[in-house]
């Protein structure tokens, strides 16, 4: 028992001037879904059977400065809200099924936004089957009596078909039926009531001119493209309750004829519409759908249902399949239900739904890009590479756009106003797709065997009681005697045979004469018929001449009307040009008016900005001078108090010299009242006084650290390695701080506050230290950010550069020759703490230390 293998036929070589050079554009149809509520706002209007018009919704016009725009789009045919599934099938899918039966490929896919009715168009609903069940019903109505027995055709993993004889097919059927998990054929099972109403088609549809001398086999497969991975929806995976296995993705392969196919995909042979739709429904239950804000059962993947039709001619006897690979034809029809394009801000998708929506939109964007490049290559003669491989969807259907076959697209739209922007993008994509051309499929090669051989060798009885002519002729001849010569001396067999042949020859001659007589009579009848036809032709010619005269008169009238029409068209053209000139002038004046208005608006805004800037500068200058005046008044009061104290000190010393012979060191009077006055005038808080002992033998004083304002929070103390260590008494100290030389994410994550120690050289050549503080916030992406809130400045100055204050009066010499021990202002103020008046960031400490000197 030998089996022959049949593969997909190689694409024929394209020759110049042949039929394969002809191309047809992609057929794009539009179907408008009815509104969910009668009072809902509509943005799409059907103008006629080929045109729709998009209106800008009211809310959209308010958001877009009130612009009202209407756009019209043309399609091969537009189906309104009252179109039935039967009407849609007759126009769109019926020609594709007819081509499939005659050995040609086809692709049909639905495209649109989420909730526009794509799945309903493709699959249908109970009581109203969609395109898919109607295609299956038409296929089996056409080839029902010509189907090959099960397992005569076998699919393999190389995108081709194996064919085996009837005996091998019978053995395999028996083997499959003997298996323990063998399924009952669908013809013997009851139809599942879940989809029984969907496949019940009342209208009988059948293809014309089906080749009766061929046998057919139908194979179906069902896949989905989810997150740019291909999954087989018909794959039987054993259920493991302990450790369930996830479905394995499939790979795309290219056969030797450069056709793309899914490797390892399950192909099921079906024999009826019920069985085929049952296979589809089994895979449909595995398809990924989810509930979104826009659609309760939103498809989250692209589904592809392939119908593969295999046909092979019968042998010369018309009994068995011809075992020749070259005569086997495989055609395919792909029905694609694309997932809807959607905007995540409307579907409110999160997590997996958000990732699914991103992959869906990306694959649809790749499909649009491929269409754009194909159109550009065909229209402008460029040779840009089409990015089929960017998506599994476009890579799978590369054969249809680069090869041959019919491609049809149904654009499903929902006319509600909320889908206006999405429908606008869908219409633009449909407009581009209509300009893409696909090579027209060629007819299959005609088999060289005699047509009608299926019924030729079948026994046929007489029609009624009339015998066949061949039987009458054969019975009229005398029977032939035995022609066997058993002896060399036999002299009777040959004479008897010669006599019988002579009788037959005589009968044949008589029949020829009779035939000649009848043929002559028939010729006479034909001549009479020819004469009658000739007379009728003459009569018709006379009528035809009359009609021609009438037509010539009508042509003259048409020419006169055409001249008049041209004159009117010329006048209309002049009026249109005048109108165009006026409209152009109007647009120019409007543009000039808008330009002047914009210029005035800019000048007005510049004037307001300048006024605000001047007002700010005046306010800032006023505040600056007020603070400066307060500082100068405070400094002058302090200077006058110091002079007053010096004079008091000198008077006391003079009094002591005059009244008392004993020398006493004068004590400085109490200055509590002065301190209170100064404190009341100060804007900033009083600084913490520093204790300084100029005497070298005095015990050291513990350094007091400045306390942070946010002592309860944890700090990141950022001290760059380039900073220099200053020898100031006051040093910044923050408890519970993490000291780093380079800011890092780990340290920022543990703290709430941030402090950067920055050093720079001041204008007087001393080092100025700035403490830049800020708050640490967590970002949405999981990181940290710092917002700076405060800056403190520590500055060190040399005492030699400061202005010295000395007493203007010199004390007289002591009569006993002892030196005077009174001190001047500089000696008394050898240790001071200064603060900038009006500081908002706290006091800035400046330290001056100079040893006490005795006057000579």
Buried (B, 14 or more C-beta within 10 A) or exposed (E): EEEBBBBBBEBEEEEEEEEBEEEBBBBBBBBBBEBEEEEEBEBBBBEEEBBBEBBBBEEBBEEEEEEEEEEEBBBBBBBEEEBEBBEBBBBBBBBBBBBBBBBBBBBBBBBBBBBBBBBBBBBBEEEEBBBBBBBBBBBBBBBEEBBBBBBBBBBEEBBBBBBBBBEBBBEBBEEEEEEEEEEEEBEEEEBEEEBEBBBBBEEEBBBEEBBBBBBBBBBBBBBBBBBBBBBBBBBEEEEEEEEEEEBEBBEBBBBEBEBBBBBEBBBBBBBBBBBBBBBBBBBBEBBBBBEBBBBEEBBBBBBBBBBBBBBBBBBEEBEEBBBBBEBBBBBBBBBBBBBBBBBBEBBEBEEEBEEBBEBBBBBBBBBBBBBBBBBBBBEEEEEEEBEBEBBBBBBBBBBBBBBBBBBBBBBBBBBBBBBBBBBBEBBEBBEBBBBBBBBBBBEBEEBEBEEEBBEEEEEEEEEEEEEEEEEEEEEEEEEEEEEEEEEEEEEEBEEEBEEBEEEBEEBEEEEEEEEEEEEEEEEEEEEEEEEEEEEEEEEEEEEEEEEEEEEEEEEEEEEEEEEEEEEEEEEEEEEEEEEEEEEEEEEEEEEEEEEEEEEEEEEEEEEEEEEEEEEEEEEEEEEEEEBEEBBEEBEEBBEEBBBEBBEEBBEBBEEBBEEEEEBEEBEEEEEEEBEEBBEEBBBBEEBEEBEBEEEEEEEEEEEBEBEBEBEEBBBBBBBEEEEEEBEBBBBBEBEEBBEBEEBEEEBBEEBBBBBBBBBEEEEEEEBBBBBBBBBBEEEEEEEBEBEEEBEBBBBBBEBEEBEEBEBEEEBEEEEEEEEBBBBBBBBBBBBBBBBBBBBEEBBBBBBBEBEEEEEE
